């Protein structure tokens, strides 16, 4: 997706300026603090006195890689309106729930927040976090189903940051509270194929890309293709960062040869804001129910195959005998296509035209294109209104992290009887659930699907039934 360079650069400068403004001196006095709880972003939080500009006050202290009950000596790093961010100097009293990290890159790597915590405790924390937001929104749940957690080394989607230096390249994830890139050596999260891709991309960039080049590399591991190596159906989309050296013919030719050596399913690069294919021996596919879809470069997919299957099964259960379905924020059809039965009709609404085209091509190839309509629409600025929702008996809703408050208000005013809502943000989910709740829907059941092992992120799926 093209972005305006001046706006993007301005945001980066503002963020860097804010970060510098709150930075504390390197010789700032250490603080003793006892952690009381884990905050929503995964940091341990405690309170302590601290003297700043000759004035002593009590502050919240945010400490990554800490656990409730631990007594710590910490180094303060920055001071914001929320409190003091700090790092551990000495672990004076460790928690009995502390676990040896599964990955050598923890805690520097920003991909994980809880490598040091027992897994059952992580699940309890995520469940309590969801309950807290629902309680604040005065939303009651008929039943809270058991949390499902994806296994280690199952993540099939990753966005790597790539930067070429004078002495080689680094490919990995950004560090927590910083801009350095950390190579995820022995990563406990990524599927082995993606971890192998990261290493191969780092070797290639070190040998063939010029110093100063920087990019984001978006990788999706799709379903196995005919004749491919086991679990090697990788689609890679490389997007240079604004201001980086542009592509030249030698770089593109080398990338194409490299993709062929690795037997990638697809390699494309962003060229003047649009994908340009460099290597694609055949059309890569992903299966949604009975329908095969070829997602566009860099497409959003659920993070793990098994997590996706749990979400799809939940949507099928919520749908029941529904025959007229509207899929809001449809993407490539991940959640709605498995629901399509012999008699179902679907309207898929999505802002990304490439994703919509992939969905339509998939249903056309399956011979059911006549039962599926698509609509390109920004649902934040122009939600479907009640007249447009007339005749549908099920709405599937899977918005971005900011949620879909205005669209939920329209659903309340419609005659739709069932809403299946998926969210990656418990705060916006609770807010939107309250809108539905106030408008006559009850939250029948809710399930947490944890595709983001050892992180503070989670996925939710809820069944809303109209009761009035």
N, C-alpha and C positions, 0 to 999 in steps of 0.2 A: 504494500500500500504506500503510495507516495505521500510524503510529508513536506510541509514548507520548511525549508532549511532555517530561515531566519527565526521562526517561532520555536523550532526545536532547539536551536542554539541558545535562544533567549532563556528557555526553561532550564537548560543545563547550567547556564551562567547564574541564574537566580538560585538554583538549588545549591551550587557550589558556594555562592556568597552567603547563603543562610547557614550552611555547614561551617564555614570559616568563622562567622560571627559568634557562634556558640562554643567554639573550641576553647578549651582550658589550657593553661601552660603545662608543658611537659613535666615540670617539677612540682605540679600541684600535689598537695599532701594527700597520702592514701586515706581511705575511709574504711572503717569497720562497719559491716552491715550484716543483718540476718534477713534472709529471704523469707517473705511471708507467703507469696503466691507467684504463679506464672501468669503473665499478662497475655492479652490476645495475640501479640506479635511473637510470643515465644520467649521473651526475656523473663528471667527471675526479677521480682520487684520487692524491695524492702525500703524502709525509711531510715534516714540518718541525718544528723546535724552536719552542716558544711559551711565554712566561712568563705564568702566570695565578696570581693571588694570591701573587705573589712566589716562585713555584716554577716552574722551567723543566723542561719535559718534551717528549718527541717525540709528535706527534699525527698521525693521518690527517687530511688536509685535503681536504674535498669541495668541488669548484668546478664549478658548472654552466657549460655552453658552453665547456668546455676539452677538449683532445685530448691523447693520449699524446705525450710528448716535448716538450711546450710548457713553457717557463720563464715564470712569471707573477709579478707582484706583486699580491697579493690583500688584500682587506679582510675580516678575520674578523667574522662576524655572530653566531654562537652556538656554544656548546660543549656537547656531549652526551656520553654514554658512548661513542658511536661515534667521535667526533672533532669537528673544527671545520668548520662550514659557512661558506663565504666567497664573495665575489663578485670578479670580475676588476677590478682598477684599471688595470693595464697589461699588455699582451701583449708580453713582452720577446723571446721567440723563438717565432714561430708555427709550427705544423705544416705541412708541405707538403700535407697532406690537408685543410687548412682550406678551407671553401667559403663563399662569400658567402651569407648567409641568403636564403631564397626568400620570406620574409614579413616585413613591416615590424614585426610585433608580437613577433618573436623578439629576445631570449630571455625577455622579461617574461611572455608568455603561457605558461601551464602545459600547453598541449596538445602541444607539441613539445619534444624534448630535443636533437635532432641536426640542426637546420637548417644548422649550420655545418660539417657533415661530409660528405665525398664519399659518395654512395649505395652504391657497391660496398663501402666500408669498413664502413658500417652493417650490410650483409648479413653480412659476415664476422664482425662482433662478435656479432650475434644467433645465428649458427650456433655460434660458439665458446661462447657463454653456455649454450646448450642442451647442448652436449657436456660442458661442465664439470659441470653438475648430474647428467647421466647417469653420468659417471665417478665422481662422489662417491657415487652410489647403487649403483655396481657393476652397472649395466645396460648390456649390449652391444646394439648395433643391427645387424641384418642389413645394411641399407643406408640411408644418409642421402641422401634425394632432394634435388634442387636446390631452394633456397629460391624460393618464388613471392612476388613483391611487387606489391601493387596500385599502379596509377598515381596520380599526383597528381590532386587535385580529384575524387576518386571516393568519398569518405566519404559515406554516405547516412544516417547516424545521428549525432545530436548532442544533448547536454544543455547548454543555455545557462543561465547565471545572469543573472537580471534584478533590477536594483535601481533604484528611483525616488528621485531626489534633488530638492532644491528647484529646481535649474536644469535639470532634464531627467533622462532615464533612461540607464542603461548596460546593454548586453546583450552578453555574451561569455563568456569562460572565465576562471577564477581564475588569478591569476599564480602562478608557481612560488615556493614558500616564502613565500606571503603570502595575504591575503584580498581584495586588490583585484581588481576585474573588469577584464579587458583585452579591448577590442573587437578581434576577429580581422580587422583590415583587410587585404585582399589575401591572405586565407588560402590556403595552398598545399595544404591537405588537404581541406577541405569541398567537396562538390559545389556548383557555382554556385547551384543552387536553394536550398540551405540557407544559403548566404552571403547571398543576396538576402532570405531569410526573416529572418535575424538583423537586417539593416538595417531591414527593414519593421517588425519587432517593436520595435526601438529607437525608431523614429519614432512608432509608435502609443503606446507606453508614455509617452514624453515628453509627448504631447499629451493623453492620456486617463486615465492612472493617477495616483493621488495620491502625493505624497512620502511615503517610508517604506515603500511597498509593495515586497515582495521575493518572488521566486518562482524555481523551476526550470522551464524550458520544454524538454520532451523532444520532439524532432522525428524522425520517420522518413519517409524518401522511399521510397514503395512503388512497385509496378509501375504503368505508365501506365494510366489509366482512359479509357474511351470518351468522346470529346468534350472531353478536358482539354487544356490547353496542354502543350507538350512538357516532360517531366520536371517536372511540377508536381503530382504526386500526393503531397502532403505531409500527414501526420497529425501534429497538434500537440496535446500534452497539457501544460497549465500547472498547476503544483502550488505553491501559496503556501507559503513557508517559515514554519515555526512562529513565531508571534508577529506575523506580518504582518497588516495590515489585512484583514479578511474581504471577500469579494465583496459588492457591492451591486448592485441591479437595473440602474443606469446603466452600471456597469463591464461587466456581462455582456452588455447590449444592444449596447454599443459594440464589444465583442470579436466578437460574432456578425456585425455589419455589416462589420467589418474582414476577417473570414475570407471573407465573400462577395465583397468587393472583390478579394481576392487569389486567389480561386478555389481555396481550400484543399480538400483531399479530406475532411478531418475536423478539427474543433476541439472539444476537451473540456477541462474544468477539474476539479480536485479540489475537491469540495464535501463537507465533513464526512467526508473520508476515502474518498469514492467518486467515480468519474468521472461528470460531468454533461455531456452532449453539448449544445453550443451551435450547431454548424453541421455538417451532413453531407448534402450533396446526393444522394449515393448511397453504397453500401457500398464502402469502399476495400478492395482485395485485394492480396495478394502471392502469387506462384506458387511452389510447392514441387513440382518435377517436373510431373506432370499435374494436381495438385490445387491449387485456389485457396483461400486461407485469408484471412479478415479478422481481422488481429491486434487485440487489445484496445489501448486507449489506453496509450501509453508502453511498449509491448511491447519486449522485447529481440529485436533482429535482428542478424545478422552485420553488421559495420561497412561492408563494401563488397559490391556485387552480385557482382563477379568473384571476390572472395575466398570468398564463400559458395559459388559454383559450383565452385571448386577443392575445397573441403571436401566438398561433396555428391558430386562425382565420386570422391573418395577413399573415401568410405563405400560407394558403389556397388561399387567395385573390391574392397574388403575383404569386403563381403557375399557376393559371388559368387553361388552358388546357394542361399544361406540362405533358408529359408521361414518359420521361426518366430523373430520378432525382438522383443526387448524394448528399448525406448528409455528410458534412465534420465536424468532431468533433461531431459525431452522438449521443454519449451517449447511452441511452436506447431507443432512437427513439422518444423522446418527441415531436420534431417538424416535423419530416418526416412521421411518421406513420399515423397521421390524414390526410395527403395529398393523401395517396394511394387510388386510385380509382380502378375500375374493370380492367383497361387496363394499369395501371402504372407499371413501373419497377423501382426498387430502388437499389442503391449501398450505403451501410452505412459504413463509414470509421471512425474508433475510435481506440485509443491506449489502452483503458481499455478493456481487454479481457472479464472480468466478465459482463460489461455492454453490450458488443456485443453479448455474449451468451444469455443474458436475452432478447435482442431484437429478436434474431433469434428464440428462443423458443416461443416467443409470436406470431410471424408471422406463424411459423409452426403449432402451435395450432389452429390458425385462418384459416388454410388451404390455405394460400397464400405464403408459404415459397419458392415456385418456382419462384416467382417474386421479391424476395429480396435476394441480395448477400451482404456479409459482408467482410470487409477487416481490419485486425489489422495492424495499422500503426501509427507511430509518424509523424504527418504532419508538425512539426517544422523542423525535420531533413530530412524528405523525403516527400515533398509535392507531390500531384498528378500532373504529368506533362501533357502538352497539348495532347499528344497521348493517355494518360489514360483517359482524359476528353472528348475524341471524342465521339460524339453520344448523349451526355446529353444536354438537353435543359434548365434545371434548376439546379442551385447549391444552397443548403442551407448551410449557414456558421454560426456556433455558437462557436467561439473560446473562450479560457480563456481570462483573463484580458489583457494579453500581445498582443492579437490580432493575425493576420495571414497574415503578410506582404508578406512573400515569396509565400504562397499559392495564395494570390490575384494576384501576378505577373504571376503565372501560369494560373489563370483564364482569365486574360487579353489576354494571348497568345492562348487561346483555342477558340473554336467556340461556346461556351455557350452564350446564348442570355439573360438570366435572372439570377440574383443573389439575393437571400433573405438573408440578413445579420443581425444577432442578436448579440448584444454585451452588456456587463455590464460595459464598460469603454469608455466614450466619447472621450478620448484622442486617444486610439488605433483605435477606430472606425473611427475617422476623418482621421487618417493617412492611414488606409486601404481604406477608401472611396476615398481618393485622388489618390491612386494607380489605383483603378478601373476607376475613373473619367478621369485620364490622358490616360488610355488605351482604352477609347471609351465608357464607361458606364456613364449614367446619373442617379443621385439619384432622382427617380420619386417622392417618398414621404417618410416621416420619422415619426415615432411615438415613444414617450417616454412612457414606461410602468413602473410605479413606484410601485414596489413590496416591497420597503424598506422604509416604512413610517417613517418619522422623522430622517432619516439617510441621508448622503451625497451620497448614492449609487442610481443607477437607471439602467434600462434596455432600450435598443434601438432596434427597428426593422426598417430596411430600404429596399425599393424596388429599385433595380438597373436594368435598361434596357439598352441593347447595342444600341447605336445610330450610331456607325461608326466602 
